[in-house]
Structure formats: structure tokens, C-alpha cells
Amino acid sequence: MTEFQGVVPALGKALSARGYDKLTPVQDAVLADGLAGKDLLVSAQTGSGKTVAFGLALAPTLLGEADKFSYAATPLALAVAPTRELALQVKRELEWLYAETGASVASCVGGMDMRTERRALERGVHIVVGTPGRLRDHIERGSLNMSDLKAAVLDEADEMLDMGFRDDLEFILAAAPDTRQTLMFSATVPRAIASLATRYQNDAVRITTTAEREQHLDIEYHAMNVAPADRENAIINVLRYYNPTNALVFCATRAAVNRMLSRFTNRGFSVVALSGELSQNERSHALQSLRDGRAQVCIATDVAARGLDLPNLELVIHAEIPKNRESLLHRSGRTGRAGRKGVCALIVPYNERRKTERLLERANINAEWGLPPSVEQIQQRDRSRLMEDQRLIDPVSDDEKGFVAEILERHSPEQVAAAFLRVHSAGQSAPEELIDPGVREPQKPRREDFKDGVWFSLSVGRDANAEPRWLLPMLCRVGQITSQEIGSIKIQQNETNFEIAPGCVDRFMQAIGPDLMLEKNIAVTKLDRPPTPSPRGERRERPSAPRGDRKPYDKKPYEKKPYEKKPYGKAAEDKKPFEKKPYEKKPYVRKNEDEGARAPSGPPTGRKPTAYVRKSRSEDPGVSRFQKDGDAPRKPKRKFDKGADGPQGKRPQRETPRRDAAPAKPARASSGPPKKLELGAKPKAKPAYKYDQQPVAKRGKDGDSEEGGFAVLKRKKPRNKKKR
């Protein structure tokens, strides 16, 4: 058994059983002297064994001096991963690493049954591995107890921050005890990771391995120039040329994944998909198919770019160029892991070459530029693999000699070899014929340079609602030309004529194929000379009424009359001059003179102002305190109304009664003891209800109250109680 310095003996046995001869640089770095139980911030290359590294770093904290775990009612360690696939992979790695210690490892990831996870936590586990969202749900529901937690690990911490899990991570770390050991593992350490480490780690030790500075030495990079429409065909040729055990094709969107899945399935490849729209069960089955060999190609989005480990992954294809340097490194890092060689192919359309060159320069990657494998290269590679096939090298066994002799008696060796070739190539897809992208000129041709342009005709016109807004993109996409290489587009009634540059005619004819057909069954015809435009009058043929003996319409020439400015409104001689009338000030007269109106004010007199004389209210209540001598008496103001004095009183009565007024009714007698009825007299009718009549106070128009009077209240109709 190999002895590993600094490793717990139980974990050393597991490493030896796994076939480990020596540890990787990052694993040796976390086992250095003096780092046991300390917080670590580790950055290392993808595929360098970071999962085993933090498993070895956790052992001294979790086990101490013991060789095996005892029963744990609450978890002792917590590992957080950004994706479900990576979390399940970490769980599998920790299970075989801690197999000799009797540790119980549980997973808490989205898409799984939460009740099953809750029952597993209730039975007692030592290590919990999960995604941030599901772990937070368990903590909030009380099913995950963090009181006895000794260590916490954040795997691919930079990716979790990029995916928006910062709040969940802070919640999880805040729920854990402050005395815990915190380990952060990441491929890169940006500023966000450094600030998170400063906040939730205590005197963390920064570890950077040498492999981080030497990016992907075991990966062979190839950048392949293709035409934009040959992207998928180029991927098929790359798969046929390398014929890998497992291949991973990265796309940018889910729609692209579904499109390529259908295309490659029809071409005979064993393909599985991996994207965010699939359930966790479907994603697990897809990865297991790749590991078992039942599937050869996996088409995935960036969900599989982080931490996914496929042992036999030999080829990574970038169907679409990554957006940044980190995505490129993490995608490519799925191959060439743990000392194995890998190939990374970038499918680069000719209009994205400069963008790809800048991306490779930022990532410090030297890629070999060229073209995708051609049909001849693929066939030559198939012959070489066939000649080196072990089935042809192995000797003929005794059980096979009789049947081999019988076959050779009935068939010639040429027929046997041809049959072998047919059987060998039956399950393989035929390579694709690719369009030569050629060398693109740095400057695009201008539209005014179409002196010797070649004209083509399309079988659609105005009758088929042909428009340049959909014809131009279709020609560029199918014909492998740009909009700058297309000249005039003339839409006729039944056809459309367009002009292209002379230098791209051969490429255009090769792209549309020998059938000369575009999308939607549109036929293309090459013209020998420029088309003659049809007269405008023949654009639409409409039945016209018989003209008869009508005279032709003679249009008279337009005569422009000189402009003459006319006066606005009435004529100037009819207008009267404006005469300003003198202003006459009228004296102010009150309407109610009987109430004591003030004398009208006239022009100021020459008398001196008199002093204000304060008078007592008891002497003259109608005179103001600050009234001048000689002024007319003022009307007393009301207390609550402007222009009135005293409390609100009754509205003054009219002195003379109205002619149409009814005679006054006699006043109601004062209440006293009831009078006895005389013999034969009828009693007055009583009200039907007690509250039919109610004495109320009458209100005047000015709000004055008057005594006496009755208000008759309307009696509500009783409800009709329905019998139940």
C-alpha cells in the first residue's frame, strides 16, 4: 500500500484502493504542515483533483484522532456546489474517499424529493452535499440543524456568485457556528470571492498551485474556420474524424441544444442532451449513459461546464464561441483531466475570427488555426483505424477456423473483405461536404462597384408577397454571401431579379447546390444579361370600363399667380378709429339700504383725520371700537357668519304677509293631563307604530332652529320570511 504523508490512514487506504500512486499539486498543498483546521482559499486548475483535496483537508477536523465516525444526530460538515450534477458528483467522490471511516453522506439538491432528503437528515448524517437554494430551504424549514457543524466547503465559489447565489451563501454561512472551518475552492479568485473570504473566513491561507499558471497543458486546441451555415456540418465531420469514446458539444441556448439533438440523432449518433429545462432525473440518466458507454455525444449548455467529470471524455467542441475567458477555460477543462490528453475544437465562422483571436489571447491559449476535416481526410482516418483494429490482428481461434474455411470456400476473399467494410461502416454517419470559406478580404466591396455584376432571378414576386426584408437575409444565409455583396433587388409581378458581385458567383452557386433551389421551394435562375424592367402601367392588370367616344384629357399647364396680401377682416377704409372713453367711477350703493348702509364714498375732502375713539360695547353694541367720528354706524357682525353679529339667530320675518299665504294655524296646546271624551265622541286615530311621529326641530334656510313641528317617518315594509 502506498503511504501518503499527512493523510488520515483510513483515507490513505481508500486512495490506494482507487489506484492513486501520488497526489496532485493541489492535494499536496492542502496537506502541508500547519494547515490542519485552518481556513483555506484555494485556486487551482479544473480537473486537478479539488474534490479529493478538500475531502483530505476536512478529515483532521472531522475525525480528530479517531479512525471511524460515531453516530451523529446533526451534520458535521457541509459542502456547497453550484449545480445539481456537480453536487451529486461531489457526493460520489466523498463516499468512496470516506468509505473506510463509516461516514454517512447525504445530498440535498433541487429537483429531488424533499421528503426523502428530510428523512435522511433525520436518521443522522455526517456530511451533507447540496446546492445553495435547496440547503437554504432545509435550514428555513428546520430539517437541517447547523448547530454542531465543524466545517463548511464552497466548491466553485466564483461560479456560484456569477449564478446569483450570493444571498443564499451568506444565509448558509451565517447559520453555521462561527468556530467552523471554512474552505473555498475556485478556479479563479476575483474580487467578489476575496471580499467573501474576508467576511466569512478567519485568517485564511491563500493557496495557488503551479498548474493554475500553466493553463491546460494536456489539451490540444484547434480553431476551425467555417461558413456560418456549415457550423453543424463541421461538427459532424469533427466527430467522425476523431471518433471519440465520449464527446461534449457546448451550445449557448436550449433551442440550439434541441436542434442539434434532433439533427445528430437522425445522422446515427448516440446523443444525449443536458440543459436546464430537463428534470434532475433526466439529467442523471444522460450522464450515466455517457459513463456506461451507451451514449457517445452529449450536447449541453453551460450547465455542464463546471465541475463535471467524465472519465472517458476525449473531445470538447465549442459549437458557439464562449462569451468570456472563464467560460472558455471551464468548458475546455472537461477534457484533459488527471493527466489524460484531450482535444478542444472551436467552430469559428469567418465573421467571428477576430473575436475568437482576442478571446484566445486573453485566455493565454495558443490554438492551431485551420479548416474542419474534409471528406478525404475522414476516409483516410477510417482506413487507418480499420487497419489497426484489434479484431484484424488477433489470431484465428480453433472454434473459428471451421467457419472461416467454409466462408472462403463459398466466397472469394474480395467479397469477404468488402462485406467486412460494409458492416464496419454501417453504423457510421457519412461525412459532409463543406463549403470552402476562402480568404476574406479585409474591406467589403462597396455597392457602387457593381459594374460587372451577375444577375439572378427568383421565382417569387409581388403575387407571393416578396419583400426585401426577408429576401435579403435568406440570400445571405443560404448563398453564403453578405449583404454588401448583393446589389440591386428588383421585385416584379411574378419574379424577383437581384445582382451579386462577380467574385462571389461561384461560391453562391456552390452554396445553393445543383438543384438551384432556396428555402420555401424558391427556384434560382442565372440570367445572361440585366433584366429589362416592366412598364409601370403593366404592374397590375385591372379591368377598365369602355372609354367610348370620350375625349382624351388634356392637362392644362399650371399658371402661378402672383401673391397679393389682403387685409385681415374688414377693409382698412371701413374700420373706425379707436376712441378711448373716459372712466367714470360710480358710487357704491348697498342693496339692502334698510339694514343701515354706509354712505357712498366720494372724493376725499380736505378735513384732517380724526382720532379713533374707543367705545364700550355696553354703551353701543352696534358701534365698533375703532370707528371714526362722523362715520355712519356699522351693522353688527354675526359670530359665525361673515357680515353678521352675535350668535346665529332667526332669519328676519317679513313685515307684510304674502297674499298667497295660507292662514296661520292655531298653536298646539301645551301638554297636560288627557281630557276625557264626551259621550258619543270618537277618539282620534293613534299611529300604527310608536315611532311613526317624532317631534323634530324645524330649520330655516339660514340654519336657524324653530320650535315645534313633527316629522312623519316612513315605515319600512316588513320582510317576507320564507318558510324553510
C-alpha positions, 0 to 999 in steps of 0.5 A, a space after each residue: 500500500 502506498 503511504 501518503 504523508 499527512 493523510 488520515 490512514 483510513 483515507 490513505 487506504 481508500 486512495 490506494 484502493 482507487 489506484 492513486 500512486 501520488 497526489 496532485 499539486 493541489 492535494 499536496 498543498 492542502 496537506 502541508 504542515 500547519 494547515 490542519 483546521 485552518 481556513 483555506 482559499 484555494 485556486 487551482 486548475 479544473 480537473 486537478 483533483 479539488 474534490 479529493 483535496 478538500 475531502 483530505 483537508 476536512 478529515 483532521 477536523 472531522 475525525 480528530 484522532 479517531 479512525 471511524 465516525 460515531 453516530 451523529 444526530 446533526 451534520 458535521 460538515 457541509 459542502 456547497 456546489 453550484 449545480 445539481 450534477 456537480 453536487 451529486 458528483 461531489 457526493 460520489 467522490 466523498 463516499 468512496 474517499 470516506 468509505 473506510 471511516 463509516 461516514 454517512 453522506 447525504 445530498 440535498 439538491 433541487 429537483 429531488 424529493 424533499 421528503 426523502 432528503 428530510 428523512 435522511 437528515 433525520 436518521 443522522 448524517 455526517 456530511 451533507 452535499 447540496 446546492 445553495 437554494 435547496 440547503 437554504 430551504 432545509 435550514 428555513 424549514 428546520 430539517 437541517 440543524 447547523 448547530 454542531 457543524 465543524 466545517 463548511 466547503 464552497 466548491 466553485 465559489 466564483 461560479 456560484 456568485 456569477 449564478 446569483 447565489 450570493 444571498 443564499 451563501 451568506 444565509 448558509 454561512 451565517 447559520 453555521 457556528 462561527 468556530 467552523 472551518 471554512 474552505 473555498 475552492 475556485 478556479 479563479 479568485 476575483 474580487 467578489 470571492 476575496 471580499 467573501 473570504 474576508 467576511 466569512 473566513 478567519 485568517 485564511 491561507 491563500 493557496 495557488 498551485 503551479 498548474 493554475 499558471 500553466 493553463 491546460 497543458 494536456 489539451 490540444 486546441 484547434 480553431 476551425 474556420 467555417 461558413 456560418 451555415 456549415 457550423 453543424 456540418 463541421 461538427 459532424 465531420 469533427 466527430 467522425 474524424 476523431 471518433 471519440 469514446 465520449 464527446 461534449 458539444 457546448 451550445 449557448 441556448 436550449 433551442 440550439 441544444 434541441 436542434 442539434 439533438 434532433 439533427 445528430 440523432 437522425 445522422 446515427 449518433 448516440 446523443 444525449 442532451 443536458 440543459 436546464 429545462 430537463 428534470 434532475 432525473 433526466 439529467 442523471 440518466 444522460 450522464 450515466 449513459 455517457 459513463 456506461 458507454 451507451 451514449 457517445 455525444 452529449 450536447 449541453 449548455 453551460 450547465 455542464 461546464 463546471 465541475 463535471 467529470 467524465 472519465 472517458 471524455 476525449 473531445 470538447 467542441 465549442 459549437 458557439 464561441 464562449 462569451 468570456 475567458 472563464 467560460 472558455 477555460 471551464 468548458 475546455 477543462 472537461 477534457 484533459 483531466 488527471 493527466 489524460 490528453 484531450 482535444 478542444 475544437 472551436 467552430 469559428 465562422 469567418 465573421 467571428 475570427 477576430 473575436 475568437 483571436 482576442 478571446 484566445 489571447 486573453 485566455 493565454 491559449 495558443 490554438 492551431 488555426 485551420 479548416 474542419 476535416 474534409 471528406 478525404 481526410 475522414 476516409 483516410 482516418 477510417 482506413 487507418 483505424 480499420 487497419 489497426 483494429 484489434 479484431 484484424 490482428 488477433 489470431 484465428 481461434 480453433 472454434 473459428 477456423 471451421 467457419 472461416 474455411 467454409 466462408 472462403 470456400 463459398 466466397 472469394 476473399 474480395 467479397 469477404 473483405 468488402 462485406 467486412 467494410 460494409 458492416 464496419 461502416 454501417 453504423 457510421 454517419 457519412 461525412 459532409 461536404 463543406 463549403 470552402 470559406 476562402 480568404 476574406 478580404 479585409 474591406 467589403 466591396 462597396 455597392 457602387 462597384 457593381 459594374 460587372 455584376 451577375 444577375 439572378 432571378 427568383 421565382 417569387 414576386 409581388 403575387 407571393 408577397 416578396 419583400 426585401 426584408 426577408 429576401 435579403 437575409 435568406 440570400 445571405 444565409 443560404 448563398 453564403 454571401 453578405 449583404 454588401 455583396 448583393 446589389 440591386 433587388 428588383 421585385 416584379 409581378 411574378 419574379 424577383 431579379 437581384 445582382 451579386 458581385 462577380 467574385 462571389 458567383 461561384 461560391 453562391 452557386 456552390 452554396 445553393 447546390 445543383 438543384 438551384 433551389 432556396 428555402 420555401 421551394 424558391 427556384 434560382 435562375 442565372 440570367 445572361 444579361 440585366 433584366 429589362 424592367 416592366 412598364 409601370 402601367 403593366 404592374 397590375 392588370 385591372 379591368 377598365 370600363 369602355 372609354 367610348 367616344 370620350 375625349 382624351 384629357 388634356 392637362 392644362 399647364 399650371 399658371 402661378 399667380 402672383 401673391 397679393 396680401 389682403 387685409 385681415 377682416 374688414 377693409 382698412 377704409 371701413 374700420 373706425 378709429 379707436 376712441 378711448 372713453 373716459 372712466 367714470 367711477 360710480 358710487 357704491 350703493 348697498 342693496 339692502 339700504 334698510 339694514 343701515 348702509 354706509 354712505 357712498 364714498 366720494 372724493 376725499 375732502 380736505 378735513 384732517 383725520 380724526 382720532 379713533 375713539 374707543 367705545 364700550 360695547 355696553 354703551 353701543 353694541 352696534 358701534 365698533 371700537 375703532 370707528 371714526 367720528 362722523 362715520 355712519 354706524 356699522 351693522 353688527 357682525 354675526 359670530 359665525 357668519 361673515 357680515 353678521 353679529 352675535 350668535 346665529 339667530 332667526 332669519 328676519 320675518 317679513 313685515 307684510 304677509 304674502 297674499 298667497 299665504 295660507 292662514 296661520 294655524 292655531 298653536 298646539 296646546 301645551 301638554 297636560 293631563 288627557 281630557 276625557 271624551 264626551 259621550 258619543 265622541 270618537 277618539 282620534 286615530 293613534 299611529 300604527 307604530 310608536 315611532 311613526 311621529 317624532 317631534 323634530 326641530 324645524 330649520 330655516 334656510 339660514 340654519 336657524 332652529 324653530 320650535 315645534 313641528 313633527 316629522 312623519 317617518 316612513 315605515 319600512 315594509 316588513 320582510 317576507 320570511 320564507 318558510 324553510 
